[in-house]
Amino acid sequence: MSRRRQERFILPGTQVKQKHWRQRLRADFRLAIISLFGLCTMLGILPLAVYRFMVGDWQTGAGDVALVAFIGVLVGFAWASGRTYVVARLLTLTVTLGYLGLVTFGNIDVMWAFPILGAGFLLTDRVFASASALGTLALTSLFADRFASAVDVWSFVTTGVLVSIFGLIFATRTELQQRQLTEIASRDPLTRAGNRRALRYALDEAERIKVRHESPTSLILIDLDHFKSINDVHGHEAGDRILVNLVEIINSRLRGQDSIFRLGGEEFVVLLPGAAAEDAERVAGTIKRTLATQLEGPGGPVTASMGVAELGPAEPVRQWLSRADEALYQAKRDGRDRVVMAPGPDA
């Protein structure tokens, strides 16, 4: 394969396997929040634990130390496993139960409830944080001996509800913006197919699943026939309409777990998790026939050539793509508008 063709498969970030910790914090918002929360919590509670030991309040001090130790373990688990969503919920549950336990059996001010409420909306999803906030306020208000009067109880609950409402608004807005940014970062703006960055992550995940579960995964590399002449004769606007229609037609023939990505220009990759080579070849044949009858350009029907390859055991992603590319070029050489199956990685 020529160097120019090989460079098409250098996807963003494929050369970097292990990220620096600063890169991980920038790339994973929830991990950054978990780390910051854990650090602030430990720095805030440990001095209080020392003070309580000094004044003889051993029970509350021991509770503080146990809470800090468990939070440290959870933060470490988030870094080691990457399961930040689970850790965020466990952290919220831990600090909430820790606070309620110290209110019940220790000597802690009820005003600690307010940072607990805010932490829930920063760390985890809106539903879980709202349930945690309501439980915290309801249970704390039952300890009448912690308040000077009924008016103080009412003030505490009202303030807590307001803090929770503001936290809910903030969490809702942040979640919406996060979804929008993810969409922008992972979608091709013209066709709404996945972009090269999203393809990189999908291929890496397919490789991990293959190693872990030995589940088959195949891909189809698609290239429109004579697309350059369409752009030259009818203009790029006509070409753009064809690309948009192409993705819509292919999506209508895929399963829920399948995905389509735009590799560049008129080239697309269809990823088929759980599909062996023969299954992928059948899907490619269906797509080819559908395109030939439904994809219309200004000059008539538009066809596509396709290369199919199944991921081999311990095969690098780049080699997998290269085998599909060789099969695609064989389809072009054989006359276009056809599907060619790539030989195995050992051939």
QUIBELNOR-V320353 format. One record per residue. N is the residue number from 1. RES is the residue in one small letter. PSI is psi in whole degrees, 0 to 359 (none if undefined). OMEGA is omega in degrees with one decimal (* if undefined). BURIAL is I if it has 9 or more other ideal C-beta (glycine too) atoms within 8 Angstrom, else O. Layout:
BEGIN
N:RES:PSI:OMEGA:BURIAL
N:RES:PSI:OMEGA:BURIAL
END
This chain:
BEGIN
1:m:139:-179.2:O
2:s:158:-179.6:O
3:r:323:-179.0:O
4:r:318:178.5:O
5:r:324:178.5:O
6:q:322:-177.0:I
7:e:340:177.9:O
8:r:339:-176.3:I
9:f:12:172.3:I
10:i:91:-177.1:O
11:l:158:-177.9:I
12:p:124:173.1:O
13:g:4:-176.7:O
14:t:341:179.7:I
15:q:346:-175.8:O
16:v:111:-179.5:O
17:k:318:-178.7:O
18:q:124:-179.3:O
19:k:146:171.2:O
20:h:153:-175.2:O
21:w:328:177.5:O
22:r:323:176.8:O
23:q:321:179.0:O
24:r:319:179.1:I
25:l:321:179.3:I
26:r:326:-175.5:O
27:a:334:-175.1:O
28:d:101:-176.8:I
29:f:317:-177.4:O
30:r:323:177.0:I
31:l:321:178.1:I
32:a:318:179.3:I
33:i:317:179.3:I
34:i:315:-178.8:I
35:s:315:179.5:I
36:l:317:179.0:O
37:f:315:179.8:I
38:g:317:179.9:I
39:l:311:-178.8:O
40:c:320:-179.8:O
41:t:315:-178.9:I
42:m:319:178.7:I
43:l:331:-179.7:O
44:g:324:-173.7:O
45:i:325:-176.3:I
46:l:314:177.0:I
47:p:324:176.9:O
48:l:322:178.5:I
49:a:317:177.8:I
50:v:316:-180.0:I
51:y:318:-178.9:O
52:r:323:175.3:I
53:f:322:-178.3:I
54:m:326:-178.8:O
55:v:2:175.4:O
56:g:7:178.9:O
57:d:73:-173.0:I
58:w:325:-176.4:O
59:q:311:179.6:I
60:t:321:179.0:I
61:g:317:178.4:I
62:a:321:177.0:O
63:g:320:177.5:I
64:d:314:-178.7:I
65:v:317:179.2:I
66:a:320:179.5:I
67:l:315:179.9:I
68:v:318:-179.2:I
69:a:318:-178.6:O
70:f:322:176.9:I
71:i:318:177.6:I
72:g:320:178.2:I
73:v:317:-179.5:O
74:l:318:178.8:I
75:v:316:177.1:I
76:g:322:178.3:O
77:f:322:178.2:I
78:a:319:179.4:I
79:w:322:-175.4:I
80:a:322:-172.9:O
81:s:335:-175.1:O
82:g:4:-178.5:O
83:r:68:-172.5:O
84:t:329:-178.8:I
85:y:315:178.8:O
86:v:316:-178.9:O
87:v:321:179.4:I
88:a:317:177.7:I
89:r:318:179.5:I
90:l:322:177.5:I
91:l:315:178.5:I
92:t:315:179.4:I
93:l:322:-178.3:I
94:t:310:-177.6:I
95:v:327:178.3:I
96:t:310:179.4:I
97:l:324:176.8:O
98:g:316:177.7:I
99:y:313:-178.6:I
100:l:323:177.8:I
101:g:320:179.5:I
102:l:328:174.6:I
103:v:321:-176.6:I
104:t:313:-171.1:O
105:f:346:-176.6:O
106:g:204:-177.7:I
107:n:83:-176.5:O
108:i:144:-178.7:I
109:d:140:-178.7:O
110:v:344:179.5:I
111:m:344:175.4:O
112:w:346:179.6:I
113:a:327:-173.5:I
114:f:314:173.4:I
115:p:332:176.5:O
116:i:317:179.4:I
117:l:313:180.0:I
118:g:321:-178.9:I
119:a:323:-179.4:I
120:g:316:-178.7:I
121:f:335:175.8:I
122:l:323:-170.7:I
123:l:316:-166.3:I
124:t:187:-175.3:I
125:d:165:-172.6:O
126:r:318:-176.5:I
127:v:312:-179.2:O
128:f:317:-180.0:I
129:a:320:179.4:I
130:s:317:178.5:I
131:a:319:178.4:O
132:s:319:-179.7:I
133:a:315:-179.9:I
134:l:318:178.2:I
135:g:318:179.3:I
136:t:313:-178.5:I
137:l:316:-177.2:I
138:a:315:-177.4:O
139:l:322:179.4:I
140:t:320:-178.6:I
141:s:344:178.7:I
142:l:340:-179.2:O
143:f:79:-175.8:I
144:a:333:-178.4:O
145:d:348:178.2:O
146:r:351:-177.1:O
147:f:149:-178.5:I
148:a:328:-177.6:O
149:s:174:177.1:O
150:a:330:178.1:O
151:v:321:178.2:O
152:d:322:177.0:I
153:v:314:179.7:I
154:w:318:178.9:O
155:s:319:179.3:O
156:f:312:-178.3:I
157:v:317:-179.7:I
158:t:315:179.1:O
159:t:319:179.1:I
160:g:321:177.7:I
161:v:318:178.7:I
162:l:316:177.2:O
163:v:319:-180.0:I
164:s:321:178.9:I
165:i:314:178.0:O
166:f:320:177.8:O
167:g:321:179.1:I
168:l:318:178.1:I
169:i:315:179.5:O
170:f:315:-178.0:I
171:a:321:179.4:I
172:t:314:179.9:I
173:r:318:180.0:O
174:t:318:179.9:O
175:e:319:178.6:I
176:l:314:179.7:O
177:q:324:178.5:O
178:q:319:177.6:I
179:r:318:179.8:O
180:q:318:179.4:O
181:l:321:177.9:O
182:t:319:178.5:O
183:e:315:-179.7:O
184:i:320:-175.3:O
185:a:341:-171.7:O
186:s:358:-175.9:I
187:r:143:171.6:I
188:d:125:-173.2:I
189:p:335:-178.7:O
190:l:304:-170.8:O
191:t:346:-175.1:I
192:r:10:169.9:O
193:a:165:175.3:I
194:g:148:179.0:I
195:n:186:-177.0:I
196:r:325:178.4:I
197:r:314:178.1:I
198:a:324:177.8:I
199:l:320:178.9:I
200:r:311:-178.9:I
201:y:320:-179.2:O
202:a:319:179.1:I
203:l:320:176.9:I
204:d:319:178.7:I
205:e:320:177.1:O
206:a:321:178.1:I
207:e:318:179.0:I
208:r:318:179.8:O
209:i:322:179.0:I
210:k:317:-179.4:I
211:v:318:-173.2:O
212:r:317:-172.4:O
213:h:356:-178.1:O
214:e:35:178.6:O
215:s:135:-178.9:O
216:p:146:175.2:I
217:t:134:-179.5:I
218:s:163:175.3:I
219:l:156:176.3:I
220:i:124:175.9:I
221:l:122:-172.2:I
222:i:135:176.9:I
223:d:125:179.8:I
224:l:140:-178.5:I
225:d:134:175.3:I
226:h:34:-176.4:O
227:f:327:-179.6:I
228:k:322:179.6:O
229:s:329:176.2:O
230:i:314:178.3:I
231:n:319:-176.5:I
232:d:321:-174.6:O
233:v:317:-171.8:O
234:h:353:177.1:I
235:g:160:-176.6:O
236:h:334:178.2:O
237:e:318:176.4:O
238:a:320:177.5:I
239:g:320:179.0:I
240:d:320:179.2:I
241:r:322:178.8:O
242:i:318:179.7:I
243:l:319:178.5:I
244:v:315:179.4:I
245:n:324:178.5:I
246:l:311:-178.5:I
247:v:320:179.0:I
248:e:317:-179.8:O
249:i:315:-179.2:I
250:i:317:178.9:I
251:n:327:-179.4:O
252:s:347:-179.0:O
253:r:4:-176.9:I
254:l:158:173.7:I
255:r:172:-177.9:O
256:g:326:-177.2:O
257:q:352:-179.7:O
258:d:157:-177.7:I
259:s:152:175.8:I
260:i:139:-176.8:I
261:f:146:175.4:I
262:r:115:-179.5:I
263:l:329:-179.8:I
264:g:141:179.2:O
265:g:237:179.9:O
266:e:18:-179.3:O
267:e:135:-178.8:I
268:f:155:176.1:I
269:v:128:173.6:I
270:v:121:-178.8:I
271:l:129:-174.5:I
272:l:86:178.3:I
273:p:139:178.0:I
274:g:2:-177.7:O
275:a:126:173.6:I
276:a:174:-174.9:O
277:a:318:-177.8:I
278:e:320:178.1:O
279:d:317:-180.0:I
280:a:324:178.3:I
281:e:321:177.6:I
282:r:318:178.2:O
283:v:317:179.2:I
284:a:319:177.9:I
285:g:319:177.6:I
286:t:316:179.2:I
287:i:317:-178.3:I
288:k:314:-179.3:I
289:r:321:179.9:O
290:t:317:179.1:I
291:l:319:-177.6:I
292:a:334:-178.0:I
293:t:338:-173.8:O
294:q:339:-177.3:O
295:l:106:-177.0:I
296:e:137:173.0:O
297:g:179:179.5:I
298:p:332:-179.1:O
299:g:6:180.0:O
300:g:195:-177.9:O
301:p:146:178.2:O
302:v:128:-178.8:I
303:t:173:-178.6:I
304:a:148:172.7:I
305:s:148:-172.9:I
306:m:144:172.0:I
307:g:134:-175.9:I
308:v:137:177.6:I
309:a:138:173.5:I
310:e:140:179.6:I
311:l:125:179.7:I
312:g:164:178.1:I
313:p:127:178.7:O
314:a:24:-180.0:O
315:e:132:176.0:I
316:p:148:-178.5:O
317:v:319:-177.1:I
318:r:322:177.6:I
319:q:322:177.2:I
320:w:311:177.7:I
321:l:321:-178.4:I
322:s:322:178.0:I
323:r:319:176.4:I
324:a:324:179.4:I
325:d:319:177.5:I
326:e:320:178.5:I
327:a:322:177.9:I
328:l:315:180.0:I
329:y:331:174.1:I
330:q:320:176.8:I
331:a:322:177.0:I
332:k:316:-178.1:I
333:r:330:-177.9:O
334:d:359:176.1:O
335:g:3:177.8:O
336:r:174:-179.0:I
337:d:51:-179.8:I
338:r:166:179.8:I
339:v:133:176.8:I
340:v:131:177.0:I
341:m:131:178.8:I
342:a:142:173.0:I
343:p:162:-179.2:O
344:g:164:-177.2:O
345:p:339:-179.1:O
346:d:355:-176.0:O
347:a:none:*:O
END
